[in-house]
Amino acid sequence: MRKLRWVGLVAVGTFLFCLSAVGTLGWVVVAQGERWDDPLSAIDTPGYYQASLEVEGMTRTYALYLPTAYNGSTPLPMVVMLHGGGGDARQVQSSTRFREVAEAEGFIAIFPNGNGQLPVERLLTWNAGNCCGYALESNANDVAFLAALIETLGAELAVDTERVFMTGMSNGAMMTYRFACERADLLAGIAPVAGALNADPCAPSQPLPVVILHGTADELVLYEGGAPLRSVDRRNPRVDQSVAFALGFWRGVNGCEASAEVDTTQADLRVESYTDCTSGAPITVFDGDRRRARLVWRRARAARGPRDVVDATAE
């Protein structure tokens, strides 16, 4: 088993996270003016690129950011950021300012696009097993797409393949869980935000460090599990697993003791850290506690005031 090295919220703060309010691959048509044709062979200097990848006969698209620290010879960590349901690669960058952190921390940031029916890449979803939207209905093979993307970029760019991480929000968090269930061999850690571990079966090939962020006030993916109180995908009703279920599952996989270090020094926030794990892969849970709690992106409006208890970008 590869050596696990955790780069994320707990170690160096390179992940950004959000509490979202929100047999054939889905085909996404690129509209005029939306170019995703930067050739991979030309992606060799720092900057922002939009490219595509052929997977199982379908064209899948993604955005990529190489920080100024990238020189083409020294391998850098890579973080794959999955947008939430109804989002897209551009939207998640705008709402998270993830590229700014990639630049500051010196890692490669990848923003894949999910699946949709519109002639432009908007209102996209991931097939996380029981959610969501068009990706679920078309049985999109998003695991194959993400695996091919990670493997292709790992082979063509200066990527530290021992430090590839995945994070996502809401539907993107569910997809992060599913990918870890099926292709843990390609990852060094995951950080699902406001998502549920609904993948069944889930049989990771190796332990993984895990950071879970969720708020108790979430009505779309309930902290305690169950059917959403509010849903934007009424054609596909679902029942979500709880945060406790995900924690218990990964504690078992990672061989972590039941006792945790608990930090409640910040109002409306509970942080549980499980570091006594036989695998050496720790687990950290950020609970937005009480009814007022929220986890937010750096770009969240200041008007939200005391309801915003965690600047997830800074974490």
Secondary structure, DSSP 4 states (H G I P E B T S, - for coil): -PPP---STTTT------------PPP-PPPTT------GGG--SSEEEEEEEEETTEEEEEEEEE-TT--SSS-EEEEEEE--TTB-HHHHHHHH-HHHHHHHHT-EEEEE--B-SSSSS-SBB---SS--HHHHHTT--HHHHHHHHHHHHHHHS-EEEEEEEEEEETHHHHHHHHHHHHHGGG-SEEEEES-----SS---SS---EEEEEETT-SSS-TT-BS-SS-S-TTS---BPPHHHHHHHHHHHHTB-S--EEE--STTEEEEEE--BTTS--EEEEEE-TTT-EEE-TTS-GGGGGGEEEETTT-
